[in-house]
Amino acid sequence: MRTRRNPLRWLAPLALVACAFAVYSVVNASLGSDDPAATRSTATKSSGAERTRTVSERSKASKRRSRRARTYTVKSGDTLSSIAVKTGLSLERIQQLNPKLDSNSLQTGQRVKLSP
């Protein structure tokens, strides 16, 4: 008499492959990111010798970047309210920063000002 194999025997290898794919996707996305905050150490030249930036130097650089005017590029299907939700700003604030912006005529690729 032949015993039938349990189909759950395939679950563990399948879960392992799914997990490996998820880890690969996350690592690949973070390596391809242009976000400077994702980079842990940036080498700079100082008196001919290479060294890594300290935490305080990185935070000073990010503070300088955050003072620049922020914008949002409109994507297909965006509305002013969806942009407000995505960026964490109120709808009124976006309208205040963009007085000539017409919510009915948003175009893909259009830039919306998010800070003064």
N, C-alpha and C positions, 0 to 999 in steps of 0.2 A: 504494500500500500504506500502510495506516495503522499507526503504531507505538502500542503500548499504553503508557500512562503508568504510571510506577512508583507503587504505593500508598504508598511511604515518603515521598512528597512531602507528605503530610498530617501526618506525624509531628512535624515542627518546629513548625507552628502549634499543634498539639494540646499539645505539651510547653510552649509559651509560655503557653497559656491555663491549663494545670494549675499552672504556676509562679505565675502572677498570682493564681490562686485561693488557693494556699497562703500567699503573702505577705499577701493581704488577710485571710485567716483569722487569721493570727498577729497582725497589727497590730490587727485588730478585737478580738481576745481581750485583748490587753494594754491597750487603751484602755478597755475595759469592766471591767477588773479593779479590785476594791476594795482590793487589796493596796498599802499605803503604800510598800513597797519598790519597786514598779514605777514609781512616780512619781519622776522624776528631780529636779525642783526644785519646792519648795513655797514660795510667797511668804508672808512674815510681815510684820506691821506693827511697825516699830521707830521710835519718836519721829516719827510722822507720815509717814515715808518708807517705801516698799516696798523690800524687798531679798530676795534668795534665801538660803536656809539654806546654811551651809558644810557640808563633809563631816563635820566633827567634831560640829556641831550635830545633823545627821541621825543619826549613830551614837549619840549620847547619847540621843536620843529613841527609837531602836529598842531600846537597852539597857533603857530604862524599860519599854517595852512587853513585852519578853521576860521581865521579872520577874513579870508577871502570870500567874495560873494559866491554863494552856492546857487546852483541852478538845477532844474530837472528837465530832462528831454522827454517830451510827450511821446508816448508809444500808442500803437493802434488800440482803440477801445478805451483810452483814458478819458476821464471826466475830471473836472476840477475837484469834485468831492473825493474821487478815488485817489487823486494826487495828494490831497490833504491827508487822507488816511495813510498812504504810503510814506509820506515825509514827516508825519507827526505834527504838522502845522494846522492851524484852523483855516477854514475856508475864507473867513473874513481877512485873515492875515495875508493869504495868498493874493486876494483881490486888492488889498491895500498896497502890496508890493508891486503889483502889476495892474495899474489903473486902466490901461488901454486893452487889457486882455478880455476877449469876448468868450464866455464859456460855451457858447453855441458854435463857435467856429474854430475850435482847437484843431490843429493839424499835426500829423505825425512828424516828429523831428523838431517841432517848435520848442524853444527854450522858455521855461517859466522860472522867474526869479524867486528864490527862496530866502534870501537874506539881503539886507541893504548893501 
